[in-house]
Amino acid sequence: MTRLSVNINKIATLRNSRGGKVPSVKEAAIKCQQFGAQGITIHPRPDERHITRHDVYELKPLITTEFNIEGYPSEDFLKMVTEVKPHQVTLVPDTHNQLTSDHGWDTWKNLSFLKEVITRLQENGIRTSIFVDPDVVAIEGAAETKTNRIELYTEPYATIYPLDRYKAVEPFAEAANAAKKMGIEINAGHDLSLENLNYLHKHIPDLAEVSIGHALIADALYLGLETTIKKYLECLR
């Protein structure tokens, strides 16, 4: 079964908008796991507009499933994750002040840099994943880095899905098939929702993990967190 990792960044965004500790990202992580999520994802950014550095260290002992930390591999980020040692680090090519991830790595242009970073993380016992577009050439570059996994950037899929489901999913299925032939495991994330997740999963049944935050937390406002997580898990069965 494809694992569901819940991105709790939006819980931190809401907390930070008011200050203080409510809602608690620690409690959110605990509850998500109790309700069936098989992982917790966070994406600490340099400006700490949602997940803070303090959160990263406080969350580590609370994760009983799988801990995935996303981020651009700056020296400060790498120092933090090699201290915390999450199960997985997902490398994204975000700029310092980027609102949200909106493209994958140019793996060939950044090949030597990514190789160096991935070697460092793997030597610390951390599984690596590279954020990539559904592009076979980019995936071939990812294979050269010796990364354990790729994460397919699925915003284009989510955008086209309401208009043409097959057209939306086709490049992602092709990319996933290419990655599988290269021996790379496949994650997916960005703008996945209760509307489009099941169709993606049917066409890429070998997905190791999906990371979902914005839509899932928004759904939880109406449905409740426990019901929402169960609905997302159902999409993956």
C-alpha positions in Angstrom: 0.0 0.0 0.0 1.1 3.5 -0.8 2.0 5.4 2.4 0.2 8.6 3.3 2.5 11.3 4.9 0.7 14.3 6.2 2.4 17.6 5.7 1.6 19.7 8.9 3.0 23.0 7.7 -0.4 24.6 7.5 -1.0 23.8 11.2 2.2 25.8 11.9 1.0 28.6 9.6 -2.2 29.0 11.6 -0.3 28.9 14.9 2.1 31.5 13.8 -0.6 33.9 12.5 -1.7 34.4 16.2 1.5 33.6 18.1 1.6 31.2 21.0 1.2 27.5 20.7 -2.3 27.0 19.4 -2.9 24.9 17.3 -0.1 22.6 18.4 2.0 21.1 15.7 3.1 18.4 18.1 -0.5 17.4 18.9 -1.3 17.5 15.2 1.6 15.1 14.5 0.5 12.8 17.3 -3.1 12.8 16.1 -2.4 12.3 12.4 -0.4 9.1 13.3 -3.1 7.9 15.7 -5.7 8.3 13.0 -3.7 6.2 10.5 -1.2 8.4 8.7 2.0 6.5 8.0 4.2 9.5 8.1 4.6 13.2 8.9 6.1 15.7 6.5 7.4 19.1 7.4 9.1 21.8 5.2 11.0 24.3 7.4 11.9 27.4 5.5 14.6 29.9 6.3 12.1 32.6 7.3 10.3 30.2 9.6 6.9 31.4 8.4 5.4 28.0 9.3 7.6 25.2 10.7 10.4 26.6 12.8 13.8 25.1 13.6 12.5 24.5 17.1 9.6 22.5 15.8 11.9 20.2 13.9 13.7 19.1 17.0 10.6 18.9 19.1 8.8 16.8 16.6 11.5 14.1 16.2 10.8 12.1 19.3 7.0 12.2 18.6 7.2 10.5 15.2 6.4 6.8 15.6 5.8 6.3 11.9 8.1 8.0 9.4 9.6 11.5 9.5 10.1 13.3 6.2 11.8 16.7 6.1 11.7 18.7 2.9 13.9 21.6 2.1 16.6 23.3 0.0 20.0 21.7 0.9 21.7 24.8 2.3 24.5 24.2 4.8 22.2 25.2 7.6 19.5 22.8 6.5 22.0 20.0 6.1 23.4 20.5 9.5 20.0 20.4 11.0 18.8 17.2 9.3 22.0 15.4 10.0 21.5 16.2 13.7 17.8 15.2 13.7 18.3 12.2 11.3 14.7 11.9 9.9 13.9 8.7 8.0 13.8 10.7 4.7 15.0 14.1 3.4 13.3 15.4 0.3 15.5 17.9 -1.6 13.6 20.8 -3.3 15.1 23.5 -5.5 13.2 26.4 -3.8 14.6 29.9 -3.6 15.0 31.6 -0.2 11.7 33.4 -0.2 9.6 31.1 -2.4 5.9 30.9 -1.5 5.6 27.1 -2.3 7.5 24.6 -4.4 6.6 25.0 -8.0 9.2 23.0 -10.1 11.5 20.1 -9.9 15.3 20.1 -10.0 17.3 20.4 -13.2 19.2 17.3 -12.2 21.8 17.4 -14.9 22.7 21.1 -14.3 22.9 20.4 -10.5 24.4 16.9 -10.8 27.6 17.3 -8.9 25.9 19.4 -6.1 23.1 16.8 -5.7 25.6 13.9 -5.7 27.6 15.6 -2.9 24.5 16.3 -0.8 23.0 12.9 -1.3 26.2 11.1 -0.4 26.4 13.2 2.8 22.8 12.4 3.8 23.1 8.7 3.0 26.3 8.4 5.0 24.2 9.6 7.9 21.6 6.9 7.4 19.0 9.1 5.8 17.0 8.0 2.8 16.9 10.7 0.0 14.3 11.9 -2.4 14.6 14.5 -5.2 11.7 16.7 -6.2 11.4 16.4 -10.0 9.0 17.2 -12.8 7.5 14.3 -14.8 10.4 14.3 -17.3 12.4 11.2 -18.2 15.6 13.2 -18.8 15.4 14.7 -15.3 14.8 11.3 -13.9 17.8 9.9 -15.7 19.8 12.7 -14.0 18.3 11.7 -10.7 19.4 8.2 -11.2 23.0 9.5 -11.7 22.9 11.1 -8.3 22.3 7.7 -6.6 19.2 9.1 -4.8 16.9 6.5 -3.3 13.7 8.0 -4.5 12.2 10.8 -6.6 9.1 12.8 -5.7 7.0 13.7 -8.7 5.8 17.3 -8.6 2.1 16.8 -9.2 0.7 20.4 -9.5 0.5 20.1 -13.3 -1.5 16.9 -12.9 -3.9 18.6 -10.4 -4.4 21.5 -12.7 -5.2 19.5 -15.8 -7.2 16.8 -14.0 -10.6 18.6 -14.0 -10.3 19.1 -17.8 -8.8 15.8 -19.0 -7.9 13.1 -16.5 -6.0 10.9 -19.0 -4.0 13.8 -20.4 -3.2 14.9 -16.9 -1.9 11.5 -15.7 -0.2 10.2 -18.8 3.2 12.0 -18.4 3.3 11.0 -14.7 2.6 7.4 -15.5 5.4 7.4 -18.1 7.8 9.1 -15.7 7.0 6.6 -13.0 7.5 3.7 -15.3 10.9 5.1 -16.4 12.0 5.6 -12.7 10.9 2.0 -11.9 13.1 0.7 -14.7 16.0 2.7 -13.3 15.5 1.2 -9.9 14.3 4.4 -8.2 11.3 4.4 -5.8 8.6 7.0 -6.4 6.9 9.4 -4.2 4.4 12.1 -5.3 3.2 15.4 -3.9 1.7 18.9 -4.4 -2.0 19.7 -4.9 -3.1 16.1 -4.4 -6.6 16.0 -3.0 -9.6 13.7 -2.4 -10.8 14.6 -5.9 -7.7 13.5 -7.8 -5.7 11.2 -5.6 -7.3 7.9 -6.3 -7.1 8.3 -10.1 -3.3 9.0 -9.8 -2.9 6.0 -7.6 -4.7 3.7 -10.0 -2.3 4.7 -12.8 0.8 4.6 -10.6 0.1 1.8 -8.2 3.8 1.5 -7.3 3.9 4.8 -5.5 5.8 4.4 -2.3 4.4 7.5 -0.6 2.3 10.6 -1.2 2.9 13.7 0.8 -0.3 15.9 1.2 -0.8 19.0 3.3 -2.8 21.9 2.0 -5.8 20.1 0.7 -5.9 17.6 3.6 -5.8 20.3 6.3 -8.4 22.3 4.4 -10.7 19.2 4.2 -10.1 18.6 8.0 -11.7 22.0 8.7 -15.0 20.6 7.4 -14.8 16.9 8.0 -12.5 16.6 11.0 -8.9 15.3 11.0 -9.7 11.7 11.7 -12.4 11.4 9.0 -10.2 13.2 6.5 -7.2 11.0 7.0 -9.4 7.9 6.7 -10.8 9.2 3.4 -7.3 9.9 2.0 -6.2 6.4 3.0 -9.2 5.0 1.2 -8.1 6.7 -1.9 -4.8 4.7 -1.7 -6.4 1.3 -1.3 
